[in-house]
Amino acid sequence: MALIGTVPRRCVNLPPGTLRLLITSIVTKSVREGTALEEFPRRFGQWLGVPYVFGTSSGRTAFQLTLEALDLDKGAEIIFPAFTFPVMPMVAKLLGYKPVFCDVDPHTFNAGPEHIEPKISENTGAVLATHIFGQPCPIGEIAELTKSRGIKLLEDCAHACGVRVNGRQAGAFGDVGIFSFAEGKNMPCFGGGAIATADSGIAKRARTILSKTPLPETNAILGQAASIWTKWLVTRPVVFGLTAYQVLRLKLALGKPLMDSAVGEELLDRFAAALPLIEPMANLQAALGLLQLRHIDAFNEGARQNARVLTENLGEVPWVQPPKMLREDHVYVYYPLTVDPRKRNDLRNFLLRHGIDAKTTDMTDCTQLKHFRFEKKRDIEPTVPREASLLEICVYPIIPQRQMKRIAQLIRSWAGIA
């Protein structure tokens, strides 16, 4: 089994000084409350170019806060891309709105105005434009469409923190930008999320909602922080090779599942039992956010460079298609290979045997899920990408470029190309 040169499926990105910050917060008893709670929204808003920012305990609660602050009529339709993280439309459904799904581009996995416009009706209250996998959707064109139709535009920036379109930050085009700082994103803050808006009415309602919600408990925050820091440690390539990789190889040898998280139906069955309460961001999360802001642009550029190296060295490979980049500012929070579904697991297992742990995606074709089978007419085109064809490779800058070249060569070798 490989010990050196292993690559985890996902590396948690915590900047230098994180452990010191965590210890300092405990010693100074500033885990829940402190000055960072005011400073981070201000600094994050300046970075985005948006006047109002509100921190939350997670990206999911940020979306819930957004919907409650929009003050839409109950029963209003919200248009989502069909291929997305299914918890997002589930939040809307649980709050009394009707998710309506539009097709997406089969190569970029993003929805554009040509997909969204046919789904607009007199009941449409909002559109959620998603920048999936780190590639911006055609947000300028979508913004023109929604403005012309008098519809609220929301931006799901969970995969797109730091993405710029013509010099303007993702999250600054719509009425609200929604961000996630979870461990699997490019700017984790021991969990956390945020909404950004230039609309003073939405900001006023969001501020009122948050003023009535208590901060999360210190023990809960510290428990989450300890868990994420541990995952950061385990996803350092050398430590990964000595620990989790050995478990994965054993599971592969025994024919057991490879530690994949719950997705699709299983994920929604767990989530649908109870709508999470809105919680504000804790001071520790905000303080880590301030630290992340010093490094995120450099981090994104490192991931972008690694992705270029991988793509350039892959070339053309049978049964495999690297992500198609239509816009230059792709930050590659995830690098999704599209693989013939009949061969995807074989490629995944081949890579794992050679030290490379690849990941199946958390994204789902929501039109196929039982929780959303409430429309009599289901006319999504069959070009909607299926999660069974995707395999995500980590391209974060902690992994050297020589490993990107090695991964490309392994994939070519698997496909029978010298």
C-alpha positions as CSV (number, residue, x, y, z in Angstrom):
1,M,0.0,0.0,0.0
2,A,1.2,3.5,-0.9
3,L,2.3,5.6,2.0
4,I,4.0,8.5,0.2
5,G,2.4,10.3,-2.7
6,T,-1.2,9.6,-1.7
7,V,-3.9,12.2,-2.5
8,P,-7.1,12.5,-0.5
9,R,-10.4,13.0,-2.2
10,R,-10.8,16.4,-0.5
11,C,-8.3,18.5,1.5
12,V,-9.7,20.8,4.2
13,N,-8.4,24.3,3.7
14,L,-7.4,25.9,7.0
15,P,-4.8,28.7,6.7
16,P,-1.7,29.1,8.9
17,G,-2.5,30.4,12.4
18,T,-5.8,28.4,12.6
19,L,-4.8,26.3,15.6
20,R,-3.4,29.4,17.4
21,L,-6.7,31.2,16.8
22,L,-8.7,28.3,18.2
23,I,-6.6,28.1,21.3
24,T,-6.7,31.9,21.8
25,S,-10.5,31.9,21.5
26,I,-10.8,29.3,24.2
27,V,-8.4,31.1,26.5
28,T,-10.0,34.5,26.0
29,K,-13.5,33.1,26.2
30,S,-14.4,34.6,22.8
31,V,-15.7,31.5,21.1
32,R,-19.3,32.7,21.0
33,E,-19.0,36.5,21.2
34,G,-16.4,39.1,20.3
35,T,-15.3,41.8,17.9
36,A,-15.0,39.6,14.9
37,L,-18.8,39.3,14.7
38,E,-18.9,42.9,13.5
39,E,-15.6,43.0,11.7
40,F,-16.0,39.9,9.5
41,P,-19.3,41.0,7.8
42,R,-17.8,44.4,7.1
43,R,-14.6,43.0,5.6
44,F,-16.3,40.3,3.7
45,G,-18.8,42.8,2.3
46,Q,-15.9,45.1,1.2
47,W,-14.2,42.2,-0.5
48,L,-17.4,41.3,-2.3
49,G,-18.4,44.8,-3.0
50,V,-21.8,44.4,-1.3
51,P,-22.9,46.7,1.6
52,Y,-24.8,44.3,3.8
53,V,-23.5,40.9,5.0
54,F,-25.0,38.7,7.7
55,G,-23.2,35.6,9.1
56,T,-25.0,32.4,9.9
57,S,-24.0,29.1,11.5
58,S,-24.1,27.2,8.1
59,G,-24.7,27.6,4.4
60,R,-28.1,25.9,4.8
61,T,-29.3,28.3,7.5
62,A,-28.0,31.2,5.3
63,F,-30.4,30.0,2.6
64,Q,-33.2,29.7,5.1
65,L,-32.5,33.2,6.3
66,T,-32.5,34.4,2.7
67,L,-35.9,33.0,2.0
68,E,-37.4,34.4,5.2
69,A,-35.9,37.8,4.5
70,L,-37.2,37.9,1.0
71,D,-40.8,37.8,2.3
72,L,-42.2,36.0,-0.7
73,D,-45.8,34.8,-0.8
74,K,-46.2,31.3,0.6
75,G,-46.6,28.8,-2.2
76,A,-44.5,30.9,-4.6
77,E,-42.4,29.0,-7.1
78,I,-38.6,29.1,-6.9
79,I,-36.6,27.9,-9.9
80,F,-33.6,25.7,-9.2
81,P,-31.2,24.0,-11.5
82,A,-32.2,20.3,-11.7
83,F,-28.7,19.2,-10.9
84,T,-27.8,20.6,-7.5
85,F,-27.3,19.9,-3.9
86,P,-30.8,18.6,-3.0
87,V,-30.9,20.2,0.5
88,M,-31.4,23.6,-1.1
89,P,-34.7,22.9,-2.8
90,M,-35.7,20.9,0.3
91,V,-35.3,23.9,2.5
92,A,-37.6,25.9,0.1
93,K,-40.2,23.1,0.2
94,L,-40.2,22.9,4.0
95,L,-40.7,26.6,4.2
96,G,-43.8,26.4,2.1
97,Y,-42.4,27.3,-1.4
98,K,-42.6,25.1,-4.5
99,P,-39.3,24.1,-6.2
100,V,-39.4,24.1,-9.9
101,F,-36.5,22.6,-11.8
102,C,-34.8,23.7,-15.0
103,D,-32.4,21.8,-17.2
104,V,-28.6,22.5,-17.1
105,D,-25.8,22.6,-19.6
106,P,-24.5,19.0,-19.9
107,H,-20.9,20.2,-20.0
108,T,-20.7,22.9,-17.4
109,F,-23.5,21.6,-15.2
110,N,-24.8,25.2,-14.8
111,A,-28.2,26.6,-15.8
112,G,-28.3,29.6,-18.1
113,P,-31.2,32.0,-19.1
114,E,-32.2,29.6,-21.9
115,H,-32.9,26.9,-19.3
116,I,-34.5,29.2,-16.8
117,E,-36.9,31.3,-19.0
118,P,-39.2,28.4,-20.0
119,K,-39.8,27.7,-16.4
120,I,-40.9,31.2,-15.4
121,S,-44.6,31.5,-14.7
122,E,-46.9,34.0,-13.0
123,N,-46.2,32.2,-9.7
124,T,-42.4,32.5,-9.9
125,G,-41.1,34.4,-7.0
126,A,-37.3,33.8,-7.3
127,V,-34.6,32.1,-9.2
128,L,-31.6,30.4,-7.6
129,A,-28.6,30.7,-9.9
130,T,-25.9,28.2,-8.9
131,H,-22.2,28.5,-9.6
132,I,-21.5,24.8,-9.5
133,F,-18.1,23.2,-8.8
134,G,-16.5,26.6,-8.8
135,Q,-17.4,27.7,-12.4
136,P,-19.6,30.8,-12.6
137,C,-22.9,30.4,-14.4
138,P,-23.8,33.0,-17.0
139,I,-24.9,35.3,-14.2
140,G,-24.9,38.5,-16.1
141,E,-27.4,37.2,-18.6
142,I,-29.5,35.6,-15.9
143,A,-29.6,38.9,-14.0
144,E,-30.9,40.7,-17.1
145,L,-33.6,38.1,-17.5
146,T,-34.8,38.2,-13.9
147,K,-34.8,42.0,-13.7
148,S,-36.8,42.2,-16.9
149,R,-39.4,39.9,-15.4
150,G,-39.5,41.4,-11.9
151,I,-38.2,38.3,-10.2
152,K,-35.8,38.0,-7.3
153,L,-32.4,36.6,-8.2
154,L,-30.5,34.6,-5.6
155,E,-27.0,33.3,-6.1
156,D,-25.8,30.0,-4.6
157,C,-22.1,30.7,-4.1
158,A,-21.3,27.7,-1.9
159,H,-18.8,26.5,-4.6
160,A,-17.8,30.0,-5.8
161,C,-16.3,32.0,-3.0
162,G,-13.8,34.3,-4.8
163,V,-15.1,33.8,-8.3
164,R,-15.1,36.9,-10.4
165,V,-17.1,37.6,-13.5
166,N,-15.7,40.5,-15.5
167,G,-14.0,41.8,-12.3
168,R,-17.2,41.5,-10.3
169,Q,-17.6,39.0,-7.4
170,A,-20.0,36.2,-7.6
171,G,-22.7,36.9,-5.1
172,A,-22.9,40.6,-6.1
173,F,-25.1,40.2,-9.1
174,G,-28.4,39.0,-7.6
175,D,-30.6,40.3,-4.8
176,V,-28.9,38.0,-2.4
177,G,-25.6,36.0,-2.5
178,I,-25.5,32.9,-0.4
179,F,-22.2,31.5,0.9
180,S,-21.2,28.3,2.7
181,F,-18.0,28.0,4.8
182,A,-18.4,24.3,5.5
183,E,-15.3,22.1,5.7
184,G,-15.6,20.9,2.1
185,K,-15.6,24.3,0.6
186,N,-12.7,26.5,-0.4
187,M,-13.0,28.9,2.6
188,P,-14.1,26.9,5.6
189,C,-14.6,28.8,8.9
190,F,-15.3,25.9,11.3
191,G,-18.6,25.8,9.6
192,G,-20.6,28.9,9.0
193,G,-22.3,30.7,6.2
194,A,-23.3,34.2,5.1
195,I,-25.7,36.1,2.9
196,A,-24.8,39.3,1.1
197,T,-27.2,41.9,-0.3
198,A,-27.4,45.4,-1.6
199,D,-31.1,45.6,-0.8
200,S,-31.8,47.6,2.3
201,G,-35.2,46.0,2.8
202,I,-33.9,42.5,2.7
203,A,-31.0,43.6,5.0
204,K,-33.5,45.1,7.5
205,R,-35.6,41.9,7.6
206,A,-32.5,39.7,7.9
207,R,-31.2,41.8,10.8
208,T,-34.5,41.5,12.6
209,I,-34.7,37.7,12.2
210,L,-31.1,37.3,13.4
211,S,-31.7,39.5,16.4
212,K,-34.2,37.0,17.7
213,T,-32.0,34.0,17.4
214,P,-29.5,32.9,20.1
215,L,-25.9,32.2,19.4
216,P,-24.9,28.6,19.2
217,E,-23.6,27.1,22.4
218,T,-19.8,27.2,23.1
219,N,-19.5,23.4,23.4
220,A,-21.3,22.8,20.1
221,I,-19.0,25.3,18.3
222,L,-15.8,23.8,19.9
223,G,-17.0,20.3,19.0
224,Q,-17.4,21.3,15.4
225,A,-14.1,23.2,15.3
226,A,-12.3,20.2,16.8
227,S,-13.9,17.8,14.3
228,I,-12.9,20.1,11.3
229,W,-9.4,20.7,12.5
230,T,-9.0,16.9,12.9
231,K,-10.2,16.4,9.3
232,W,-7.7,19.1,8.2
233,L,-4.9,17.1,9.8
234,V,-6.1,13.7,8.4
235,T,-6.3,15.3,4.9
236,R,-2.7,16.4,4.8
237,P,-1.4,14.0,2.1
238,V,1.3,12.3,4.3
239,V,-1.0,11.8,7.3
240,F,-3.7,10.7,4.9
241,G,-1.4,8.0,3.5
242,L,-0.7,6.7,7.0
243,T,-4.4,6.7,8.3
244,A,-7.5,7.1,6.2
245,Y,-5.9,5.7,3.0
246,Q,-5.1,2.4,4.8
247,V,-8.8,2.1,5.8
248,L,-9.9,2.8,2.3
249,R,-7.6,0.2,0.8
250,L,-8.9,-2.4,3.3
251,K,-12.5,-1.5,2.4
252,L,-11.7,-1.8,-1.3
253,A,-10.1,-5.3,-0.7
254,L,-13.2,-6.4,1.3
255,G,-15.6,-5.0,-1.3
256,K,-17.1,-2.5,1.3
257,P,-18.4,1.0,0.6
258,L,-15.6,3.6,0.4
259,M,-16.7,6.0,3.2
260,D,-19.0,8.0,1.0
261,S,-21.4,10.5,2.6
262,A,-25.2,10.3,2.4
263,V,-26.5,11.7,-0.9
264,G,-29.8,12.0,-2.7
265,E,-32.7,10.2,-1.1
266,E,-30.8,9.1,2.0
267,L,-29.6,12.6,2.6
268,L,-33.1,14.2,2.2
269,D,-34.7,11.5,4.4
270,R,-32.4,12.6,7.2
271,F,-32.9,16.3,6.6
272,A,-36.6,16.4,6.0
273,A,-37.4,15.2,9.5
274,A,-36.9,18.7,10.9
275,L,-36.1,22.1,9.5
276,P,-32.9,23.5,11.2
277,L,-33.3,26.6,13.2
278,I,-31.5,29.8,12.0
279,E,-28.5,30.5,14.0
280,P,-26.1,33.4,13.7
281,M,-22.4,33.0,13.1
282,A,-20.2,32.5,16.2
283,N,-17.2,34.8,16.9
284,L,-14.7,32.0,16.4
285,Q,-16.1,31.3,12.9
286,A,-16.0,35.0,12.1
287,A,-12.4,35.3,13.4
288,L,-11.4,32.4,11.1
289,G,-13.2,34.1,8.3
290,L,-11.0,37.2,8.7
291,L,-7.9,35.0,8.6
292,Q,-9.2,33.2,5.5
293,L,-9.7,36.5,3.7
294,R,-6.0,37.0,3.7
295,H,-5.3,33.8,1.8
296,I,-8.4,32.9,-0.3
297,D,-7.4,34.6,-3.5
298,A,-4.0,32.9,-3.5
299,F,-5.6,29.6,-2.6
300,N,-8.0,29.9,-5.5
301,E,-5.2,30.7,-7.9
302,G,-3.2,27.7,-6.7
303,A,-6.2,25.4,-7.3
304,R,-6.7,27.0,-10.7
305,Q,-3.1,26.3,-11.7
306,N,-3.3,22.7,-10.5
307,A,-6.5,22.1,-12.5
308,R,-4.8,23.5,-15.6
309,V,-1.9,21.1,-15.2
310,L,-4.3,18.1,-14.8
311,T,-6.4,19.1,-17.8
312,E,-3.4,19.8,-20.1
313,N,-1.7,16.5,-19.2
314,L,-4.9,14.5,-19.6
315,G,-5.4,15.4,-23.2
316,E,-8.1,13.2,-24.8
317,V,-8.9,10.0,-23.0
318,P,-11.5,7.4,-24.0
319,W,-14.5,7.4,-21.6
320,V,-13.3,10.4,-19.7
321,Q,-14.0,14.1,-20.1
322,P,-12.3,16.8,-18.0
323,P,-14.4,19.8,-16.9
324,K,-15.2,22.2,-19.7
325,M,-14.2,25.7,-18.7
326,L,-16.3,28.3,-20.6
327,R,-15.2,31.2,-18.3
328,E,-11.7,31.9,-17.2
329,D,-12.4,32.5,-13.5
330,H,-13.1,28.9,-12.5
331,V,-11.8,28.3,-8.9
332,Y,-12.2,24.5,-9.0
333,V,-13.6,24.0,-5.6
334,Y,-14.2,20.6,-7.1
335,Y,-12.7,19.1,-10.3
336,P,-15.4,16.9,-11.8
337,L,-14.4,14.3,-14.3
338,T,-17.2,13.0,-16.5
339,V,-16.7,9.3,-16.9
340,D,-18.7,6.7,-18.7
341,P,-21.0,5.5,-15.9
342,R,-20.2,1.9,-16.7
343,K,-16.6,2.6,-16.1
344,R,-16.6,5.2,-13.3
345,N,-16.2,2.9,-10.4
346,D,-13.5,0.9,-12.1
347,L,-11.5,4.1,-12.7
348,R,-12.1,5.1,-9.1
349,N,-10.8,1.8,-7.7
350,F,-7.8,1.9,-10.1
351,L,-6.8,5.3,-8.8
352,L,-7.3,4.3,-5.2
353,R,-5.0,1.3,-5.7
354,H,-2.4,3.8,-6.9
355,G,-2.8,6.2,-4.0
356,I,-5.4,8.6,-5.4
357,D,-8.7,8.8,-3.6
358,A,-11.4,10.2,-5.9
359,K,-14.9,11.2,-4.8
360,T,-18.4,10.6,-6.1
361,T,-20.4,13.8,-6.2
362,D,-22.9,15.2,-3.6
363,M,-24.9,16.8,-6.4
364,T,-28.1,15.1,-7.5
365,D,-30.6,15.2,-10.3
366,C,-33.4,16.4,-8.1
367,T,-36.1,15.5,-10.7
368,Q,-35.4,11.9,-9.8
369,L,-36.0,12.2,-6.1
370,K,-39.2,11.2,-4.4
371,H,-39.4,14.4,-2.3
372,F,-39.8,16.4,-5.5
373,R,-42.2,14.3,-7.5
374,F,-45.1,16.6,-7.0
375,E,-45.4,17.9,-10.6
376,K,-47.7,16.1,-13.0
377,K,-45.7,17.2,-16.0
378,R,-42.0,16.4,-15.8
379,D,-40.3,17.6,-19.0
380,I,-36.7,17.9,-18.0
381,E,-34.6,17.0,-21.0
382,P,-32.5,13.8,-20.7
383,T,-29.4,15.9,-21.2
384,V,-29.4,16.7,-17.5
385,P,-26.1,15.2,-16.2
386,R,-26.4,12.2,-14.0
387,E,-24.4,11.9,-10.8
388,A,-23.4,8.3,-11.8
389,S,-21.0,9.7,-14.3
390,L,-19.1,12.1,-12.1
391,L,-15.8,11.6,-10.2
392,E,-14.2,14.5,-8.3
393,I,-10.5,14.9,-8.1
394,C,-8.9,17.2,-5.5
395,V,-6.7,19.9,-7.1
396,Y,-6.1,22.1,-4.0
397,P,-2.7,23.7,-3.9
398,I,-1.3,21.6,-1.1
399,I,-1.0,18.9,-3.7
400,P,2.1,19.5,-5.8
401,Q,1.8,19.9,-9.6
402,R,3.9,16.7,-10.1
403,Q,1.1,14.9,-8.5
404,M,-1.4,16.4,-11.0
405,K,0.8,15.1,-13.8
406,R,0.9,11.7,-12.1
407,I,-2.9,11.6,-11.8
408,A,-3.3,12.4,-15.4
409,Q,-0.8,9.7,-16.4
410,L,-2.6,7.2,-14.2
411,I,-5.9,8.0,-15.9
412,R,-4.3,7.6,-19.3
413,S,-2.7,4.3,-18.3
414,W,-6.1,3.1,-17.0
415,A,-7.6,3.9,-20.4
416,G,-4.8,2.1,-22.2
417,I,-2.9,5.2,-23.5
418,A,0.8,5.4,-23.1
